[in-house]
Each structure stands twice: as C-alpha cells, then as structure tokens.
Amino acid sequence: MSVNKVREILAQHGRLSVPVETLQNDSDLYGAGLTSLATVGLMLALEDGFGIEFPDSALSRKTFASINAINDTVSTLAAR
C-alpha cells in the first residue's frame, strides 16, 4: 500500500496538532493530537480511499498508533 496515500488521508482527516509532514512513519499519532473522534473520521476516509472495511477487531488504538500501523492494517485488509 502507499504510505503516501495514508499520509494524505491522515493530513485531511486526522485533525492532528502538528503537520503530518513533520512526523516519522513510526511517530505516536495520539501524541501528535489524534483523538478517538478524529480516529472515526480517519477510519471512514481510509475505507473510502482504499476500498476496504475495517472489521471490529481492527478498531483499536494499536491500529491507529502510527502511520506504519495504519499502513500495515490497510495493506492487510486490501489483500483480502
């Protein structure tokens, strides 16, 4: 999957307190201002952007902890 596309969607829907461009792929997104409410919007945007659906089992802080974590989950779901 494209980590750049994940970054674009995160920039548009993550409501982070810092610019996405300043984050490393393994940076803590919750430390960067991601909230549980913003996570819902981010999840919906990722579903639309990648044509996937997050199962309940993937709806956790761990899934959205970093850009790498999101990308790994999206890649796994897209391969199904």
N, CA, C and O atoms as a MOPAC input file, in Angstrom:
PM7 MOZYME 1SCF
protein

 N      0.84100 1    -1.18900 1     0.00000 1
 C      0.00000 1     0.00000 1     0.00000 1
 C      0.88300 1     1.24800 1     0.00000 1
 O      2.07900 1     1.19100 1     0.28600 1
 N      0.28200 1     2.32300 1    -0.31500 1
 C      1.02100 1     3.57600 1    -0.41200 1
 C      0.98800 1     4.33700 1     0.90900 1
 O     -0.05600 1     4.84100 1     1.32500 1
 N      2.13200 1     4.41000 1     1.55200 1
 C      2.22000 1     5.17200 1     2.79200 1
 C      1.94900 1     6.65100 1     2.51400 1
 O      1.47300 1     7.37300 1     3.39100 1
 N      2.25200 1     7.09900 1     1.30100 1
 C      1.97900 1     8.49600 1     0.94800 1
 C      0.48100 1     8.77200 1     0.92900 1
 O      0.04100 1     9.84000 1     1.35500 1
 N     -0.30400 1     7.81600 1     0.43600 1
 C     -1.75100 1     7.99200 1     0.42400 1
 C     -2.29800 1     7.98400 1     1.85000 1
 O     -3.21000 1     8.74700 1     2.16800 1
 N     -1.74800 1     7.12900 1     2.70600 1
 C     -2.14800 1     7.12800 1     4.11900 1
 C     -1.83200 1     8.49000 1     4.72800 1
 O     -2.64800 1     9.04700 1     5.46300 1
 N     -0.66500 1     9.02200 1     4.43000 1
 C     -0.28500 1    10.34700 1     4.95400 1
 C     -1.25000 1    11.43600 1     4.46000 1
 O     -1.64300 1    12.30800 1     5.23400 1
 N     -1.63000 1    11.39100 1     3.18000 1
 C     -2.56700 1    12.38100 1     2.63000 1
 C     -3.90500 1    12.32400 1     3.36100 1
 O     -4.44900 1    13.35700 1     3.75300 1
 N     -4.42700 1    11.12300 1     3.54000 1
 C     -5.72000 1    10.95900 1     4.21800 1
 C     -5.59700 1    11.39500 1     5.67500 1
 O     -6.50500 1    12.03400 1     6.20600 1
 N     -4.49900 1    11.06100 1     6.31900 1
 C     -4.27300 1    11.48000 1     7.70200 1
 C     -4.21600 1    12.99800 1     7.80000 1
 O     -4.77300 1    13.58000 1     8.73100 1
 N     -3.55000 1    13.64500 1     6.85100 1
 C     -3.45000 1    15.10600 1     6.85800 1
 C     -4.82700 1    15.74700 1     6.72100 1
 O     -5.09700 1    16.77700 1     7.33800 1
 N     -5.69700 1    15.14200 1     5.91600 1
 C     -7.02200 1    15.70600 1     5.67600 1
 C     -8.01500 1    15.41800 1     6.79800 1
 O     -8.88800 1    16.24000 1     7.07700 1
 N     -7.88900 1    14.26300 1     7.44200 1
 C     -8.93200 1    13.82500 1     8.37200 1
 C     -8.45900 1    13.57100 1     9.80400 1
 O     -9.28100 1    13.31900 1    10.68500 1
 N     -7.15200 1    13.63400 1    10.05000 1
 C     -6.63300 1    13.29100 1    11.37500 1
 C     -6.77600 1    14.36200 1    12.43600 1
 O     -6.72900 1    14.06800 1    13.63000 1
 N     -6.95000 1    15.61200 1    12.00700 1
 C     -7.07300 1    16.73600 1    12.94600 1
 C     -5.92400 1    16.76500 1    13.94700 1
 O     -6.12600 1    16.99500 1    15.13900 1
 N     -4.72600 1    16.52900 1    13.44700 1
 C     -3.55400 1    16.49600 1    14.31300 1
 C     -3.14000 1    17.90900 1    14.71000 1
 O     -3.44800 1    18.87700 1    14.01300 1
 N     -2.43300 1    18.01700 1    15.84300 1
 C     -1.97000 1    19.32100 1    16.30900 1
 C     -0.62600 1    19.70500 1    15.68600 1
 O     -0.12700 1    20.80800 1    15.91000 1
 N     -0.04000 1    18.79000 1    14.90100 1
 C      1.20900 1    19.06400 1    14.18600 1
 C      1.02900 1    18.66000 1    12.72000 1
 O      0.21400 1    17.78600 1    12.42100 1
 N      1.77100 1    19.27800 1    11.81200 1
 C      1.67800 1    18.89000 1    10.40300 1
 C      2.14400 1    17.44700 1    10.20000 1
 O      3.13700 1    17.02200 1    10.79100 1
 N      1.43500 1    16.71100 1     9.37700 1
 C      1.78000 1    15.31800 1     9.10000 1
 C      3.19200 1    15.22400 1     8.53200 1
 O      3.90100 1    14.25100 1     8.78800 1
 N      3.60400 1    16.22800 1     7.76400 1
 C      4.92800 1    16.21500 1     7.14700 1
 C      6.05300 1    16.16500 1     8.17900 1
 O      7.16200 1    15.73900 1     7.85700 1
 N      5.78500 1    16.59400 1     9.41400 1
 C      6.82100 1    16.61700 1    10.44700 1
 C      6.93500 1    15.28000 1    11.17900 1
 O      7.83200 1    15.10300 1    12.00400 1
 N      6.04700 1    14.35200 1    10.89000 1
 C      6.01700 1    13.07200 1    11.59500 1
 C      6.79600 1    11.99000 1    10.86400 1
 O      6.78900 1    11.92300 1     9.63500 1
 N      7.46000 1    11.15200 1    11.63300 1
 C      8.08000 1     9.95400 1    11.09200 1
 C      6.97700 1     8.89900 1    10.94400 1
 O      5.91200 1     9.02900 1    11.54800 1
 N      7.22300 1     7.87500 1    10.15800 1
 C      6.20800 1     6.83600 1     9.96800 1
 C      5.90400 1     6.06700 1    11.24700 1
 O      4.84200 1     5.45500 1    11.36500 1
 N      6.82900 1     6.09200 1    12.21000 1
 C      6.59200 1     5.38700 1    13.46700 1
 C      6.27100 1     6.33200 1    14.63000 1
 O      6.25300 1     5.90700 1    15.78500 1
 N      6.01700 1     7.61200 1    14.33000 1
 C      5.65400 1     8.57200 1    15.38000 1
 C      4.31300 1     8.21400 1    15.99800 1
 O      3.42900 1     7.68400 1    15.32400 1
 N      4.16500 1     8.50700 1    17.29100 1
 C      2.92200 1     8.26300 1    18.02200 1
 C      1.86900 1     9.28700 1    17.58900 1
 O      1.99100 1    10.47400 1    17.89400 1
 N      0.84500 1     8.83000 1    16.88500 1
 C     -0.17700 1     9.74100 1    16.38200 1
 C     -1.03800 1    10.31200 1    17.50200 1
 O     -1.51000 1    11.44500 1    17.40200 1
 N     -1.24500 1     9.54900 1    18.55600 1
 C     -2.01700 1    10.07200 1    19.68300 1
 C     -1.23500 1    11.17400 1    20.39000 1
 O     -1.82000 1    12.14200 1    20.87600 1
 N      0.08200 1    11.02400 1    20.44600 1
 C      0.93400 1    12.07200 1    20.97900 1
 C      0.94200 1    13.30800 1    20.09100 1
 O      1.22200 1    14.41400 1    20.55400 1
 N      0.63300 1    13.11500 1    18.80900 1
 C      0.58400 1    14.21900 1    17.84600 1
 C     -0.80300 1    14.85400 1    17.78400 1
 O     -1.04000 1    15.74500 1    16.96800 1
 N     -1.72700 1    14.39900 1    18.64500 1
 C     -3.03200 1    15.04100 1    18.73000 1
 C     -4.20400 1    14.26000 1    18.18800 1
 O     -5.32500 1    14.76900 1    18.19100 1
 N     -3.99000 1    13.03400 1    17.71900 1
 C     -5.11000 1    12.23500 1    17.21600 1
 C     -6.04000 1    11.88600 1    18.37600 1
 O     -5.59000 1    11.41300 1    19.42000 1
 N     -7.33400 1    12.12100 1    18.18700 1
 C     -8.32500 1    11.81600 1    19.21400 1
 C     -9.17700 1    10.63300 1    18.76500 1
 O     -9.14100 1    10.23700 1    17.60000 1
 N     -9.93000 1    10.08100 1    19.68500 1
 C    -10.79900 1     8.96100 1    19.32400 1
 C    -11.86300 1     9.41400 1    18.32300 1
 O    -12.22900 1     8.64900 1    17.43000 1
 N    -12.35900 1    10.63000 1    18.45400 1
 C    -13.34600 1    11.14200 1    17.49900 1
 C    -12.72000 1    11.29300 1    16.11100 1
 O    -13.32900 1    10.90900 1    15.11200 1
 N    -11.52200 1    11.84500 1    16.04400 1
 C    -10.84800 1    12.00800 1    14.75200 1
 C    -10.51600 1    10.64200 1    14.14700 1
 O    -10.48300 1    10.49600 1    12.92500 1
 N    -10.27200 1     9.65000 1    14.99500 1
 C     -9.98100 1     8.30500 1    14.50500 1
 C    -11.14400 1     7.74000 1    13.70800 1
 O    -10.93700 1     7.04700 1    12.71300 1
 N    -12.36200 1     8.02900 1    14.13600 1
 C    -13.55400 1     7.54800 1    13.41700 1
 C    -13.59400 1     8.15300 1    12.01100 1
 O    -13.79500 1     7.43200 1    11.03400 1
 N    -13.40500 1     9.46200 1    11.90600 1
 C    -13.38000 1    10.11000 1    10.59500 1
 C    -12.24600 1     9.61600 1     9.73000 1
 O    -12.40600 1     9.44100 1     8.52200 1
 N    -11.09400 1     9.38900 1    10.34800 1
 C     -9.94100 1     8.86900 1     9.63100 1
 C    -10.23200 1     7.46600 1     9.09600 1
 O     -9.91800 1     7.15700 1     7.94700 1
 N    -10.83000 1     6.62800 1     9.93100 1
 C    -11.16600 1     5.26600 1     9.51100 1
 C    -12.11700 1     5.28500 1     8.31300 1
 O    -11.91700 1     4.54000 1     7.35300 1
 N    -13.13400 1     6.12000 1     8.36300 1
 C    -14.09500 1     6.20600 1     7.25100 1
 C    -13.40800 1     6.68900 1     5.97600 1
 O    -13.69200 1     6.18500 1     4.88900 1
 N    -12.51600 1     7.65100 1     6.10000 1
 C    -11.79400 1     8.16200 1     4.93800 1
 C    -10.84900 1     7.10400 1     4.36800 1
 O    -10.70200 1     6.99800 1     3.15100 1
 N    -10.21000 1     6.32300 1     5.23800 1
 C     -9.34600 1     5.24000 1     4.77000 1
 C    -10.16400 1     4.17000 1     4.05700 1
 O     -9.73300 1     3.63600 1     3.03500 1
 N    -11.32900 1     3.85800 1     4.58600 1
 C    -12.20200 1     2.88100 1     3.92700 1
 C    -12.57200 1     3.35100 1     2.53200 1
 O    -12.50900 1     2.57800 1     1.57600 1
 N    -12.95600 1     4.61500 1     2.40900 1
 C    -13.30800 1     5.16900 1     1.09300 1
 C    -12.09000 1     5.22800 1     0.16900 1
 O    -12.17900 1     4.87700 1    -1.00700 1
 N    -10.97500 1     5.66500 1     0.69800 1
 C     -9.77600 1     5.85900 1    -0.10600 1
 C     -9.15400 1     4.57200 1    -0.62900 1
 O     -8.55200 1     4.55400 1    -1.70200 1
 N     -9.30400 1     3.49200 1     0.14400 1
 C     -8.68000 1     2.23100 1    -0.24300 1
 C     -9.68800 1     1.14900 1    -0.60400 1
 O     -9.28400 1     0.04300 1    -0.96200 1
 N    -10.98600 1     1.42800 1    -0.52300 1
 C    -11.99800 1     0.43200 1    -0.87200 1
 C    -11.98000 1    -0.76600 1     0.06600 1
 O    -12.12200 1    -1.90800 1    -0.37300 1
 N    -11.80600 1    -0.50400 1     1.35600 1
 C    -11.73800 1    -1.56400 1     2.36600 1
 C    -12.78900 1    -1.31600 1     3.44000 1
 O    -13.45300 1    -0.28000 1     3.44100 1
 N    -12.93400 1    -2.26300 1     4.34400 1
 C    -13.79500 1    -2.08600 1     5.50300 1
 C    -13.06000 1    -2.60300 1     6.72800 1
 O    -12.59300 1    -3.74200 1     6.75400 1
 N    -12.96400 1    -1.75500 1     7.73800 1
 C    -12.30100 1    -2.15200 1     8.97200 1
 C    -13.22500 1    -3.05500 1     9.77700 1
 O    -14.34100 1    -2.65400 1    10.10600 1
 N    -12.78000 1    -4.27500 1    10.10300 1
 C    -13.58000 1    -5.13200 1    10.97800 1
 C    -13.47900 1    -4.62100 1    12.41800 1
 O    -12.55900 1    -3.87600 1    12.75600 1
 N    -14.42200 1    -5.02100 1    13.25300 1
 C    -14.39100 1    -4.60400 1    14.65100 1
 C    -13.06100 1    -4.92700 1    15.31300 1
 O    -12.58700 1    -4.17000 1    16.16100 1
 N    -12.46000 1    -6.04400 1    14.93300 1
 C    -11.20100 1    -6.46700 1    15.54100 1
 C    -10.05400 1    -5.48800 1    15.26100 1
 O     -9.04900 1    -5.49400 1    15.97200 1
 N    -10.19900 1    -4.65700 1    14.24000 1
 C     -9.14700 1    -3.69800 1    13.88400 1
 C     -9.38600 1    -2.31400 1    14.48200 1
 O     -8.58200 1    -1.40300 1    14.28500 1
 N    -10.47700 1    -2.15800 1    15.20200 1
 C    -10.81100 1    -0.84700 1    15.75700 1
 C    -10.20900 1    -0.71600 1    17.15200 1
 O    -10.88300 1    -0.89100 1    18.16700 1
 N     -8.91500 1    -0.40000 1    17.16300 1
 C     -8.20900 1    -0.24600 1    18.43300 1
 C     -7.17400 1     0.86600 1    18.31500 1
 O     -6.81700 1     1.28900 1    17.21600 1
 N     -6.70400 1     1.32800 1    19.45800 1
 C     -5.65700 1     2.35900 1    19.45600 1
 C     -4.40200 1     1.85400 1    18.75500 1
 O     -3.69200 1     2.62500 1    18.11000 1
 N     -4.13400 1     0.56100 1    18.88100 1
 C     -2.94000 1    -0.02100 1    18.26700 1
 C     -2.96100 1     0.15300 1    16.74500 1
 O     -1.92800 1     0.43100 1    16.13600 1
 N     -4.13400 1    -0.01100 1    16.13700 1
 C     -4.27900 1     0.12400 1    14.68100 1
 C     -3.92100 1     1.51700 1    14.19900 1
 O     -3.35800 1     1.67700 1    13.11600 1
 N     -4.24500 1     2.52700 1    14.99700 1
 C     -4.06000 1     3.92600 1    14.59100 1
 C     -2.91100 1     4.60200 1    15.33400 1
 O     -2.82900 1     5.83100 1    15.35800 1
 N     -2.02100 1     3.81200 1    15.94200 1
 C     -0.94300 1     4.35200 1    16.76100 1
 C      0.10900 1     5.10800 1    15.96200 1
 O      0.71700 1     6.05000 1    16.47000 1
 N      0.32700 1     4.70300 1    14.71800 1
 C      1.35100 1     5.33600 1    13.87800 1
 C      0.96600 1     5.18100 1    12.40500 1
 O      0.05800 1     4.42400 1    12.06200 1
 N      1.65800 1     5.89700 1    11.56700 1
 C      1.43200 1     5.77900 1    10.12800 1
 C      1.76000 1     4.35600 1     9.68100 1
 O      1.04200 1     3.77800 1     8.86400 1
 N      2.84100 1     3.79200 1    10.21400 1
 C      3.18500 1     2.40500 1     9.87100 1
 C      2.08400 1     1.44200 1    10.27900 1
 O      1.73800 1     0.54100 1     9.51500 1
 N      1.52900 1     1.61600 1    11.47000 1
 C      0.46400 1     0.72500 1    11.94800 1
 C     -0.76400 1     0.82500 1    11.05000 1
 O     -1.37500 1    -0.19100 1    10.71800 1
 N     -1.12600 1     2.03500 1    10.65900 1
 C     -2.27800 1     2.22100 1     9.76400 1
 C     -1.98300 1     1.56100 1     8.41600 1
 O     -2.81500 1     0.82900 1     7.88100 1
 N     -0.80700 1     1.82200 1     7.88000 1
 C     -0.44200 1     1.26700 1     6.57900 1
 C     -0.44600 1    -0.25800 1     6.60200 1
 O     -0.91800 1    -0.89600 1     5.66100 1
 N      0.07800 1    -0.83900 1     7.67100 1
 C      0.08800 1    -2.30500 1     7.78800 1
 C     -1.33100 1    -2.86200 1     7.80400 1
 O     -1.61800 1    -3.85500 1     7.13500 1
 N     -2.21400 1    -2.22900 1     8.56300 1
 C     -3.60400 1    -2.68500 1     8.64900 1
 C     -4.31000 1    -2.53900 1     7.31200 1
 O     -5.00000 1    -3.45500 1     6.86500 1
 N     -4.13600 1    -1.38600 1     6.67300 1
 C     -4.75600 1    -1.15000 1     5.36300 1
 C     -4.25000 1    -2.16300 1     4.34500 1
 O     -5.03500 1    -2.68900 1     3.55600 1
 N     -2.95700 1    -2.44300 1     4.35200 1
 C     -2.38000 1    -3.41400 1     3.41400 1
 C     -2.97000 1    -4.79900 1     3.63200 1
 O     -3.30100 1    -5.49800 1     2.67500 1
 N     -3.09900 1    -5.19000 1     4.88700 1
 C     -3.67900 1    -6.49700 1     5.22200 1
 C     -5.11500 1    -6.58100 1     4.75600 1
 O     -5.51600 1    -7.58200 1     4.16300 1
 N     -5.90100 1    -5.54000 1     5.01500 1
 C     -7.31900 1    -5.54500 1     4.63700 1
 C     -7.50100 1    -5.49400 1     3.11700 1
 O     -8.42200 1    -6.11200 1     2.58200 1
 N     -6.63800 1    -4.77000 1     2.43200 1
 C     -6.73900 1    -4.66100 1     0.97700 1
 C     -6.36800 1    -5.97900 1     0.28500 1
 O     -6.80500 1    -6.23700 1    -0.83600 1
 N     -5.56300 1    -6.80700 1     0.95500 1
 C     -5.13600 1    -8.07700 1     0.36600 1
 C     -6.19800 1    -9.15900 1     0.47300 1
 O     -6.06300 1   -10.22500 1    -0.12800 1
 N     -7.22700 1    -8.90000 1     1.21400 1
 C     -8.29300 1    -9.90600 1     1.40900 1
 C     -9.18600 1   -10.00400 1     0.20600 1
 O    -10.12800 1   -10.79600 1     0.20000 1

